[in-house]
Amino acid sequence: MDLPVAVGVDTSAASLAAADWAATEAALRDRPLRVLHALPLMPHLLPTGTSRSPLDGSTLLQEVRHVLAVRYPLVRARTEEVHDIATTALVAAGEDAEVLVLAARGDGGFPGLRIGSTALHVAARAACPTVLLPTEAPDSGLRDQVAVAVDARRPHGAALDFAFDAARRHDLPLRVLHAFPAAGRPGRTGEREGEAALLAAVLAPWQAAHPDVEVRADTEPSGAGLLLVEASAKARLLVLGRRPSAPGGRLGPVAHAVLHHAACPVALVPGA
């Protein structure tokens, strides 16, 4: 099935940047692009404080369609206005998408907010990999790798599949990050070597299947959140596995911290 890359848009500059990122991804994957704008039928369904803009609805989608047609003439893009609340519409879109793309924060919220409630809700529940773009555009510094978080004792196969594929498509090295708690002195050589060997054994099947992807494996006696946020400064994309949702659909503490502080797009990949 020719599943699309789906992206949710509103009137914010961040969501339009997400549409641009999604179009690039659709081109790399040779997939159609589905651009959605959610518009509740009933005004009382809008979140408190949400303002309406002249670019809402069909006018917004016309603008987006025009821009994407100019920038990505080979991408098969279609726009769609969905009459439902945004979280419901986007989670539903993830049921029939190869990748779902969102801005971490849309046109609601308050100044300084890094990630909005809609993005958190969708990222915790979407059935497909979900890429969240940071509120502020990544700096223009060197971003020469795709990064992926791996727990060598409980590897997330779907996240590794996604990360290796992303590195191949973007023609970038893959940096694999494994954080571990140091039992003795931080950074003790024997302990690090043991963790590195464990990680190498985990990665072996993926490296065999993707011999064209350069892998840079890092094992660090560090908190996972800190290690991943630091890695995001040089990454084009940071990939995290997402286990089945906790009660209430909450993300884990590492994913939550990374989404609030990462300096690059973050992909959350569902799986066991």
N, C-alpha and C positions, 0 to 999 in steps of 0.2 A: 504494500500500500504506500502511495506517495504522500506520506504524512507531512504537513507543513511545519515551518518554523512559525510560531504564533507570538504576537507581541501585543501588549495592552498599551493604549495611548490615552492621554487626556490633554489638557491644554498646557501642561508644564514643559519647560525646555528639557528637563531630564527625561521625560517620556518620549519626546521626539528624538533625543539622542539614543534612547533604547530602540526605537524603530529603525534608526540608521544602523545600529549594531546588529539588529536582527536581520536586516536586509543583507549585510555582509555575510552573516552566517548562512542565510538561505542560499546565497551565491556559492559559498564554499561547499555546501552540501548538495547543491543542485536540487533544492526543494522549493516548493511554492512558499510564499509568505502570506500569512493571514494577519491582518491588522484589525484589532478590535477596539471599539470604544463602547463602554458600558454606560447606558443611560436609563435610569429607573423610570418606569411609567408613572409612578406616583411621586410627587415632589417630597412627600414626607419620608420616603426611603433614602433620600440623600443624607449623608452624615451632617451633623450639626456644624454650621459655619461654612459649608461648601458653597462657593459662589458659582454662578453660571456665567459663562463667557460667550461673546459673539462667535467664537470659534467652536462651540460645542456642536456635537452631532454631525450632520452631513457636511457642514462647512469645514469643520476640523478634518474630517476624513478626506475631503476633496483636496485640501492643502497638503496633507500627508501623501496622498496618492500622487499628486503632481511632483512633489520633491523626490519621492522614491523613483518615479519613472525617469526623471532626469538623471539622477545619480546612479541608478541601477537598472538600465533599460532591459537587461536580459533576465531580471528576476520576475517571476510570475506572481505579482502581488494582487491581492484583493482586499478590499476594506469592508468592514461590517459593523453596523451599529446594533448592539445587543441590548435589549430592553430588560435589564436585570441589574441588581446591585453588583458592583465590580468584583467582589470576592467570589461570588457564586459564578459569575460569567467566566472569570479567569480559571478557576478550578475546573469548570466544565470544559473549557478550551484545552486544558492540559490532558484531558482524556483522549483527545484525537490529534495530538501534536508530537513532533519529534523532539522539539525543544520549545520552551516557553520563556519569553524574555520580558522583563519588567524593569522600570526604574525603581530603585530602592525607596524613593519617596516621590509621590505625584504632586498634584496641585493643592493638597490639603496640608494640615499640620501647622507647625510653628517654626520660626526662624531657628536654625541650628539643628533641627531634627534630621538625623542621618538616615533613618529608615522608618517607613510608615507602617501603620497597622495592616493595610491591604497587602503590602509586600510580605510581611511576616506571616500573615494568614495563608497566602497562596504558597509561599515557599515551604511551609510545613505540611501542605496537603496535596499539592499537585502530583499527578500520576506520572509525569514525565520530568526529565531534567529541567530545572528552572534556573535561569541566569538573572541575577539582580545586578544592575549597574549602580555604582555609587552616586550619591547626590551630586558631588562635585566631580567634574571631568578629571580623569587621571592626568597627572602631570606629564610633561613631554620628555621625561627622562627615559633612560634605556629600559625597555621592557622586552627582554629577549628570551622569554621562557613561558611555558605553561607549568603551573605548580599543582600538585595534588597531595592531600593529606592521607596518610596511610597508618593505620594501627596494625603493626606487624603481627600482633597476636589475634587480631580479628579483622582481617582485611575485608574491604567492601569492594566486591568484584565489579559491581556496576559502575562505581566511581572510577576504578582503574580502567575499565573499558572506555568510558567517556573521555578520561584524561589522555590516554594513549591516542585515541582517535583525534582529539582536538590538537594534540601536538603534531600529529601527522598532517592534518589539514592545514594548520598554520605554518608548517615547516619550521617548527621551533623545538629546542630541547625540552625534555620533560624533567622537572625537578620534583623528586619524590621526598616528602617530608615526614619523618617518623620521630615523634617526641616520646621520650620515656622518662619515668621518674628515676633519678639516680639513687641507688641504694646506699652507696658510700659517698666518697668525695665526688662533687660534681665533675663530670667529664672524665672519671677514672678510665684509663685506656682499655683495660680488659672488659669492662662493662660496655663501653661504646662498641668495641669490636664484636662482642657477642650480639648486640642489638643490630649491628650492621649486617652480620651474617644471617640473622633471622629475617631481616628485610630483604636481603638478596635472594633468599630462598622463596619468599613470597612473590617477588617480582619476576622470577625466572620464566614462568609460563607466558607472561605478557611480553617480556623482551623477546622470547622466541617467536611469538606471533607477530611482533612488530620490529623486525630487525632494522628498519629504516629510521626508528625513533631513537635519538640519543638520550640516554637516561643519566641523570645526575642525582644520586641517592644521598640524602643527608639524614643522619641520626643524631639527635640532640637531646641532652638531659635538660629539658625545658618544659614549661607549660605549653600545651598544644596551641592555645589561643594566641599567645605571644609570638610563638614561632611562625604561625601562619600569617598573622598581621604583618610581621616584619617581612616575610617573603612576598607579600602582596605589593610591596614597593617596587619590585622589579618584574612582576609577572604581568603577562597579557591577560591571563585568566587563572583563577584559583578554583580548584575543584574539591568539593567536600562530599562525602557520602552522607546520606540521610537514612537513618534506621526508621522503621515504622513509628509513626507519631506516638508520643506520650499521650496520656489522658488529656483531653482538651486540645490536642493538636499542637502542642508546644514543641519548639525546636530545643535541642540540647544546648547546654551552656557554651560549648565551644563554637557551634554554628552561630549562636546568638551574638557572641562577642565579635566573631569575625565579620558578620554582616554589619555590625555597627561601626567597625573601625577599618575595614579593608580599603586599600587604595586602588583596587582594580575590580573588574567584574568578578562575581562569585557564582559558580554553578553548584547547586545542590542537587544531587543525584539520588533518587529514591531507590531503595532495595533493602534486602534483608541483611 
